[in-house]
């Protein structure tokens, strides 16, 4: 019932447009600030490794995440210095324009969870809530945006969707 409301209701599409633009602005401005102001992820990564999220028994809760940061992210900090600001900026742009909205919401959620696994709470829980609603709404979240034009074009380009007779093609 809630899924149908999220995916098909025009009023919900309008509300999600406002939420999408708000969240997109937050992501885009964060990314732009990092792109133009110089960004070095190594300090954050070192802090996340040195001070992992600890459980009540004194052990790291997300030891696999800490191992990933220590063995892959830190040695490749230069790559993350590019990926994080560019990812934030592009996610924000996609959400603001309503272009590939579901993909943008997915990658926003990936980044939010990555920040939380690293020990940063901040506004991530509220961003995750908004992102979940946007992702769950699918096409309806980008209905009043470029998805209205981009998704039919991509379906036609890939041969998925409806054929000339208007019948749904099976995959």
Phi and psi in degrees as a GROMACS rama.xvg file:
@    title "Ramachandran Plot"
@    xaxis  label "Phi"
@    yaxis  label "Psi"
@TYPE xy
-66.6139  -38.2607  UNK-2
-61.5338  -42.9725  UNK-3
-64.3676  -41.5586  UNK-4
-61.1946  -46.3094  UNK-5
-63.2855  -37.8551  UNK-6
-89.1586  -16.7644  UNK-7
-127.168  -15.5417  UNK-8
-84.6112  129.373  UNK-9
-69.2448  -33.8021  UNK-10
-66.7875  -43.4988  UNK-11
-61.7904  -38.1089  UNK-12
-59.8894  -40.0842  UNK-13
-66.2204  -42.9209  UNK-14
-63.8207  -44.0091  UNK-15
-64.6798  -29.4129  UNK-16
-62.9695  -44.0174  UNK-17
-64.0373  -46.3275  UNK-18
-61.8486  -43.805  UNK-19
-61.2816  -44.3  UNK-20
-68.231  -40.6937  UNK-21
-60.0349  -51.0204  UNK-22
-65.6312  -39.5886  UNK-23
-61.5567  -40.7634  UNK-24
-62.9851  -41.2623  UNK-25
-61.7977  -44.7738  UNK-26
-67.8422  -46.465  UNK-27
-64.8263  -42.8136  UNK-28
-68.1709  -35.1827  UNK-29
-64.7648  -43.9969  UNK-30
-65.5347  -42.7333  UNK-31
-62.6912  -41.2513  UNK-32
-60.307  -39.0335  UNK-33
-73.2919  -37.6558  UNK-34
-66.6155  -38.3722  UNK-35
-96.3738  -20.3989  UNK-36
-102.096  5.41086  UNK-37
78.5228  129.797  UNK-38
-140.401  134.078  UNK-39
-133.299  111.7  UNK-40
-76.5826  -13.6304  UNK-41
-62.4084  -35.3211  UNK-42
-63.6033  -45.3387  UNK-43
-63.2794  -44.8  UNK-44
-64.3687  -44.0474  UNK-45
-60.9112  -41.1498  UNK-46
-64.0436  -40.0927  UNK-47
-67.4145  -34.1526  UNK-48
-74.66  -42.4569  UNK-49
-71.6631  -31.4626  UNK-50
-127.32  68.4652  UNK-51
-69.418  163.836  UNK-52
-65.9769  122.973  UNK-53
-105.922  142.424  UNK-54
-84.749  175.568  UNK-55
-63.5982  -23.648  UNK-56
-88.1052  3.01142  UNK-57
87.7666  6.19196  UNK-58
-102.656  156.253  UNK-59
-64.456  130.558  UNK-60
-71.77  -41.3824  UNK-61
-112.918  61.9456  UNK-62
-62.2996  -33.3  UNK-63
-64.694  -38.817  UNK-64
-66.8995  -42.831  UNK-65
-62.212  -40.7208  UNK-66
-63.3132  -40.3115  UNK-67
-61.6129  -46.3015  UNK-68
-61.795  -42.7786  UNK-69
-71.8634  -41.1771  UNK-70
-90.8948  -23.681  UNK-71
-119.79  -51.1303  UNK-72
-67.2528  -47.5485  UNK-73
-62.118  -47.2292  UNK-74
-64.2322  -21.2459  UNK-75
-113.858  36.7397  UNK-76
-57.9061  -33.8216  UNK-77
-60.182  -40.3541  UNK-78
-63.177  -43.4121  UNK-79
-70.3656  -27.3357  UNK-80
-63.8725  -24.104  UNK-81
-92.1442  -47.2712  UNK-82
-64.4511  -41.5678  UNK-83
-65.9137  -55.885  UNK-84
-65.4084  -38.0104  UNK-85
-67.6268  -40.6263  UNK-86
-62.9495  -44.9902  UNK-87
-61.2699  -44.781  UNK-88
-64.4633  -46.5478  UNK-89
-69.1533  -37.1786  UNK-90
-60.8917  -46.2036  UNK-91
-61.287  -44.3147  UNK-92
-62.0793  -44.6067  UNK-93
-61.2393  -41.1078  UNK-94
-69.7933  -41.6401  UNK-95
-63.8267  -45.4259  UNK-96
-79.6711  -13.6819  UNK-97
67.2582  37.0975  UNK-98
-113.525  120.417  UNK-99
53.6311  47.9804  UNK-100
-58.8864  -44.701  UNK-101
-64.2334  -41.2607  UNK-102
-64.8449  -42.5228  UNK-103
-61.9589  -42.8601  UNK-104
-64.7151  -39.5423  UNK-105
-60.3225  -48.793  UNK-106
-69.448  -28.7275  UNK-107
-64.1511  -43.2911  UNK-108
-63.932  -40.94  UNK-109
-59.239  -45.5493  UNK-110
-67.2375  -42.4888  UNK-111
-58.5045  -46.7079  UNK-112
-66.2152  -35.6305  UNK-113
-62.1753  -43.0528  UNK-114
-65.2453  -40.5433  UNK-115
-68.3761  -39.8506  UNK-116
-63.11  -25.8371  UNK-117
-84.9416  -1.51932  UNK-118
102.158  5.68978  UNK-119
-100.5  118.805  UNK-120
-92.5971  -62.5064  UNK-121
46.0505  -131.193  UNK-122
-97.3036  10.752  UNK-123
-58.0595  -41.715  UNK-124
-60.1819  -41.0685  UNK-125
-70.7589  -36.2285  UNK-126
-63.4946  -38.4208  UNK-127
-64.1846  -43.0177  UNK-128
-59.4984  -46.9656  UNK-129
-63.3864  -42.6309  UNK-130
-62.7658  -38.196  UNK-131
-64.1217  -43.8817  UNK-132
-64.2232  -40.7479  UNK-133
-65.2232  -46.0722  UNK-134
-65.3434  -40.6414  UNK-135
-66.6251  -30.8582  UNK-136
-73.5743  -21.5209  UNK-137
59.9513  -130.732  UNK-138
-55.3641  -36.3839  UNK-139
-61.0373  -29.0711  UNK-140
-69.772  -27.269  UNK-141
-107.847  12.3571  UNK-142
-57.3727  -40.4179  UNK-143
-99.2326  61.0744  UNK-144
-166.812  -164.431  UNK-145
-71.2198  -17.5321  UNK-146
-58.1103  -28.8755  UNK-147
-58.1779  -29.7878  UNK-148
-106.6  -37.3604  UNK-149
-71.4398  -46.0905  UNK-150
-64.6609  -44.1268  UNK-151
-61.0492  -37.5082  UNK-152
-63.2089  -44.1021  UNK-153
-66.186  -37.2757  UNK-154
-63.6701  -42.3274  UNK-155
-66.0129  -40.937  UNK-156
-63.8871  -38.5049  UNK-157
-91.188  -5.89583  UNK-158
79.9  14.389  UNK-159
-103.287  156.288  UNK-160
112.329  -126.027  UNK-161
-110.697  145.373  UNK-162
-86.8791  -175.558  UNK-163
-60.1641  -29.7033  UNK-164
-80.8922  -1.07175  UNK-165
83.7034  9.01725  UNK-166
-93.745  145.575  UNK-167
-69.6857  131.729  UNK-168
-86.6252  143.522  UNK-169
-86.931  149.4  UNK-170
